[in-house]
Amino acid sequence: MYEVCETVRPGYRNVTPLCLPVTLGCNSSEGNNFENELLTYCLNGTKTNCIGEPIEGWMVTVSDQAGVVGNDTTDEYGNYEKSPGRGGRT
């Protein structure tokens, strides 16, 4: 009998047990999966012009009731992303 364990990374929590018992007989053991979920969530989107072309270098500000959470600048594809953290603030 073996035990397979995961180390949960910061920003995640485990949904399944941290360790799984595994018995090896004459075959390999498959399906020993771990599941985690994020403790924080992301806000993301795309900035485009009126004909749908992405706009690079555009500043996007994310705010909540307490003020500015953070900023991001769109990439070459017009994409931005900000993780405000659990409860809305980092």
Z-matrix of the N, CA and C atoms (Angstrom, degrees):
N
C 1 1.453
C 2 1.527 1 107.61
N 3 1.322 2 114.64 1 140.00
C 4 1.459 3 122.78 2 177.55
C 5 1.514 4 108.90 3 -121.87
N 6 1.306 5 114.68 4 164.98
C 7 1.454 6 120.66 5 174.15
C 8 1.523 7 107.43 6 -129.22
N 9 1.334 8 116.36 7 127.01
C 10 1.458 9 122.81 8 178.62
C 11 1.519 10 107.11 9 -109.57
N 12 1.344 11 116.15 10 125.32
C 13 1.462 12 120.55 11 -176.57
C 14 1.522 13 110.19 12 -126.32
N 15 1.304 14 115.56 13 150.06
C 16 1.455 15 120.77 14 174.14
C 17 1.519 16 109.66 15 -109.18
N 18 1.315 17 115.42 16 155.71
C 19 1.451 18 122.26 17 171.28
C 20 1.521 19 106.58 18 -107.63
N 21 1.308 20 116.72 19 118.30
C 22 1.458 21 120.84 20 -176.50
C 23 1.526 22 109.10 21 -75.03
N 24 1.315 23 115.10 22 129.89
C 25 1.462 24 121.51 23 179.66
C 26 1.520 25 110.79 24 -78.53
N 27 1.340 26 116.78 25 151.82
C 28 1.456 27 119.77 26 176.14
C 29 1.530 28 110.70 27 -56.70
N 30 1.326 29 115.80 28 140.92
C 31 1.457 30 120.79 29 -179.97
C 32 1.521 31 113.37 30 91.90
N 33 1.351 32 117.28 31 -1.28
C 34 1.463 33 122.11 32 178.47
C 35 1.522 34 109.92 33 -126.85
N 36 1.323 35 116.11 34 160.04
C 37 1.462 36 121.02 35 169.07
C 38 1.517 37 107.52 36 -131.22
N 39 1.335 38 115.15 37 147.08
C 40 1.460 39 118.48 38 -179.04
C 41 1.520 40 110.58 39 -78.28
N 42 1.316 41 115.91 40 143.96
C 43 1.457 42 123.12 41 177.29
C 44 1.524 43 109.08 42 -105.58
N 45 1.323 44 115.26 43 -31.87
C 46 1.460 45 122.02 44 177.81
C 47 1.526 46 108.18 45 -102.03
N 48 1.334 47 118.32 46 170.13
C 49 1.464 48 119.50 47 177.57
C 50 1.532 49 111.62 48 -57.12
N 51 1.340 50 115.45 49 149.76
C 52 1.470 51 120.56 50 178.48
C 53 1.527 52 111.78 51 -69.58
N 54 1.331 53 116.88 52 -27.37
C 55 1.467 54 121.19 53 -179.87
C 56 1.530 55 109.94 54 -130.27
N 57 1.321 56 115.00 55 145.56
C 58 1.463 57 121.64 56 178.95
C 59 1.526 58 109.49 57 -125.22
N 60 1.343 59 117.85 58 134.08
C 61 1.459 60 119.58 59 174.41
C 62 1.524 61 109.52 60 -78.25
N 63 1.314 62 117.04 61 137.25
C 64 1.464 63 121.64 62 -178.80
C 65 1.520 64 108.63 63 -131.18
N 66 1.317 65 115.80 64 127.42
C 67 1.455 66 121.35 65 175.84
C 68 1.520 67 108.33 66 -109.11
N 69 1.323 68 116.01 67 126.77
C 70 1.460 69 120.75 68 177.18
C 71 1.515 70 108.52 69 -105.21
N 72 1.320 71 115.86 70 125.56
C 73 1.455 72 121.36 71 174.68
C 74 1.515 73 107.39 72 -106.19
N 75 1.295 74 115.89 73 -121.38
C 76 1.466 75 121.39 74 178.46
C 77 1.524 76 112.18 75 -88.26
N 78 1.328 77 117.23 76 -6.52
C 79 1.462 78 121.23 77 -176.79
C 80 1.526 79 110.70 78 -123.34
N 81 1.318 80 114.59 79 166.84
C 82 1.454 81 120.69 80 173.77
C 83 1.526 82 109.43 81 -71.62
N 84 1.293 83 115.85 82 158.71
C 85 1.456 84 121.20 83 177.76
C 86 1.523 85 108.47 84 -108.38
N 87 1.329 86 116.70 85 121.04
C 88 1.460 87 122.04 86 -179.49
C 89 1.518 88 109.60 87 -118.33
N 90 1.329 89 115.80 88 163.96
C 91 1.463 90 119.98 89 176.51
C 92 1.514 91 113.63 90 81.86
N 93 1.326 92 116.51 91 21.19
C 94 1.467 93 120.57 92 176.57
C 95 1.528 94 107.74 93 -89.43
N 96 1.319 95 116.00 94 76.18
C 97 1.458 96 122.05 95 -169.57
C 98 1.519 97 112.26 96 -100.88
N 99 1.321 98 114.70 97 149.77
C 100 1.452 99 122.80 98 174.13
C 101 1.523 100 107.84 99 -116.07
N 102 1.321 101 115.97 100 146.65
C 103 1.463 102 119.97 101 178.08
C 104 1.521 103 108.72 102 -128.57
N 105 1.331 104 115.35 103 135.33
C 106 1.460 105 121.91 104 178.94
C 107 1.516 106 109.09 105 -131.56
N 108 1.326 107 115.95 106 161.13
C 109 1.452 108 120.12 107 173.81
C 110 1.516 109 108.89 108 -132.56
N 111 1.323 110 115.00 109 150.72
C 112 1.451 111 121.39 110 179.30
C 113 1.523 112 111.08 111 -68.52
N 114 1.320 113 115.67 112 143.11
C 115 1.456 114 119.81 113 172.27
C 116 1.518 115 110.69 114 -85.84
N 117 1.321 116 116.14 115 -20.78
C 118 1.459 117 121.23 116 178.00
C 119 1.519 118 108.56 117 -120.82
N 120 1.275 119 115.84 118 161.73
C 121 1.449 120 121.05 119 -179.35
C 122 1.516 121 109.65 120 -126.92
N 123 1.306 122 116.09 121 158.98
C 124 1.459 123 121.13 122 -176.44
C 125 1.522 124 110.85 123 -108.27
N 126 1.309 125 114.64 124 148.01
C 127 1.460 126 122.54 125 167.73
C 128 1.514 127 105.19 126 -106.68
N 129 1.315 128 117.66 127 131.11
C 130 1.457 129 119.21 128 178.38
C 131 1.509 130 110.53 129 -149.50
N 132 1.316 131 114.93 130 163.59
C 133 1.450 132 120.51 131 179.75
C 134 1.514 133 110.42 132 -177.16
N 135 1.304 134 116.00 133 -169.51
C 136 1.461 135 122.52 134 -177.55
C 137 1.517 136 109.47 135 -134.80
N 138 1.325 137 115.70 136 136.74
C 139 1.472 138 122.51 137 175.78
C 140 1.525 139 107.41 138 -101.16
N 141 1.335 140 115.87 139 123.86
C 142 1.466 141 120.77 140 178.98
C 143 1.528 142 109.43 141 -131.15
N 144 1.316 143 114.60 142 162.75
C 145 1.465 144 118.98 143 173.94
C 146 1.525 145 108.82 144 -85.90
N 147 1.324 146 117.18 145 -175.16
C 148 1.471 147 121.14 146 -173.21
C 149 1.528 148 113.82 147 -67.85
N 150 1.328 149 118.48 148 -13.38
C 151 1.470 150 119.77 149 176.73
C 152 1.529 151 111.96 150 -108.99
N 153 1.355 152 115.82 151 14.81
C 154 1.460 153 120.84 152 172.55
C 155 1.517 154 116.01 153 86.72
N 156 1.331 155 118.27 154 8.25
C 157 1.461 156 120.65 155 178.65
C 158 1.525 157 109.43 156 -83.04
N 159 1.348 158 118.10 157 137.23
C 160 1.460 159 120.32 158 -179.10
C 161 1.524 160 111.67 159 -66.45
N 162 1.337 161 115.29 160 147.32
C 163 1.459 162 121.23 161 178.12
C 164 1.529 163 108.39 162 -114.48
N 165 1.325 164 115.99 163 119.21
C 166 1.462 165 122.75 164 179.62
C 167 1.529 166 110.19 165 -88.55
N 168 1.343 167 116.00 166 147.84
C 169 1.460 168 121.04 167 173.15
C 170 1.510 169 115.46 168 80.15
N 171 1.321 170 118.89 169 17.02
C 172 1.458 171 123.02 170 -178.94
C 173 1.522 172 108.86 171 -91.21
N 174 1.337 173 118.08 172 128.58
C 175 1.462 174 122.19 173 179.58
C 176 1.527 175 110.16 174 -79.16
N 177 1.342 176 115.69 175 130.92
C 178 1.463 177 122.84 176 176.93
C 179 1.529 178 106.81 177 -121.04
N 180 1.318 179 116.97 178 130.06
C 181 1.460 180 122.61 179 -178.73
C 182 1.522 181 109.51 180 -112.22
N 183 1.329 182 116.22 181 132.95
C 184 1.460 183 122.74 182 177.26
C 185 1.528 184 107.46 183 -107.58
N 186 1.333 185 116.05 184 128.01
C 187 1.469 186 121.52 185 -178.78
C 188 1.520 187 110.03 186 -130.81
N 189 1.325 188 114.75 187 157.07
C 190 1.460 189 120.41 188 169.60
C 191 1.531 190 107.62 189 -129.28
N 192 1.336 191 117.97 190 -166.74
C 193 1.453 192 121.21 191 -175.95
C 194 1.533 193 112.44 192 -61.25
N 195 1.337 194 116.97 193 -27.07
C 196 1.465 195 121.33 194 -177.24
C 197 1.528 196 113.01 195 -88.83
N 198 1.324 197 117.53 196 -8.79
C 199 1.464 198 119.98 197 179.77
C 200 1.514 199 112.52 198 130.79
N 201 1.318 200 115.08 199 -158.79
C 202 1.469 201 121.63 200 -176.12
C 203 1.524 202 109.86 201 -72.26
N 204 1.334 203 115.92 202 128.05
C 205 1.462 204 123.44 203 176.19
C 206 1.524 205 109.47 204 -88.30
N 207 1.328 206 116.94 205 -40.74
C 208 1.452 207 120.96 206 179.87
C 209 1.508 208 111.76 207 174.06
N 210 1.321 209 114.60 208 175.47
C 211 1.459 210 122.01 209 -179.35
C 212 1.521 211 110.13 210 -128.11
N 213 1.304 212 115.78 211 158.84
C 214 1.459 213 122.25 212 170.42
C 215 1.520 214 107.29 213 -146.64
N 216 1.307 215 115.48 214 154.76
C 217 1.460 216 121.93 215 177.55
C 218 1.517 217 108.12 216 -112.05
N 219 1.336 218 116.85 217 134.43
C 220 1.461 219 120.28 218 -178.10
C 221 1.524 220 110.89 219 -62.58
N 222 1.327 221 115.51 220 145.05
C 223 1.460 222 121.29 221 178.59
C 224 1.530 223 110.08 222 -86.70
N 225 1.310 224 116.81 223 -170.97
C 226 1.470 225 120.99 224 -176.61
C 227 1.525 226 113.06 225 -62.20
N 228 1.340 227 116.97 226 -18.29
C 229 1.460 228 120.91 227 178.94
C 230 1.529 229 111.75 228 -100.32
N 231 1.326 230 117.04 229 6.87
C 232 1.462 231 121.79 230 -179.68
C 233 1.510 232 114.09 231 81.52
N 234 1.342 233 118.07 232 7.77
C 235 1.460 234 122.09 233 -176.11
C 236 1.523 235 112.22 234 -85.27
N 237 1.329 236 116.13 235 143.06
C 238 1.459 237 122.92 236 172.44
C 239 1.516 238 108.61 237 -132.93
N 240 1.351 239 116.08 238 158.23
C 241 1.448 240 120.83 239 178.26
C 242 1.514 241 109.39 240 -156.49
N 243 1.314 242 116.09 241 138.19
C 244 1.464 243 121.42 242 176.77
C 245 1.515 244 108.20 243 -142.57
N 246 1.326 245 117.97 244 135.12
C 247 1.456 246 123.50 245 175.89
C 248 1.521 247 108.55 246 -103.33
N 249 1.323 248 118.18 247 101.54
C 250 1.459 249 119.76 248 -176.64
C 251 1.519 250 113.98 249 -73.15
N 252 1.317 251 118.17 250 -14.18
C 253 1.456 252 120.89 251 178.37
C 254 1.503 253 112.51 252 92.14
N 255 1.309 254 115.54 253 171.87
C 256 1.460 255 121.93 254 -179.87
C 257 1.519 256 108.71 255 -66.94
N 258 1.282 257 116.91 256 134.34
C 259 1.448 258 121.03 257 -179.22
C 260 1.524 259 112.51 258 76.74
N 261 1.322 260 116.63 259 8.03
C 262 1.464 261 120.26 260 174.01
C 263 1.501 262 115.71 261 95.63
N 264 1.352 263 119.93 262 -12.36
C 265 1.460 264 120.25 263 -178.39
C 266 1.518 265 110.62 264 -132.98
N 267 1.331 266 116.41 265 147.36
C 268 1.460 267 120.25 266 175.29
C 269 1.505 268 109.33 267 -95.72
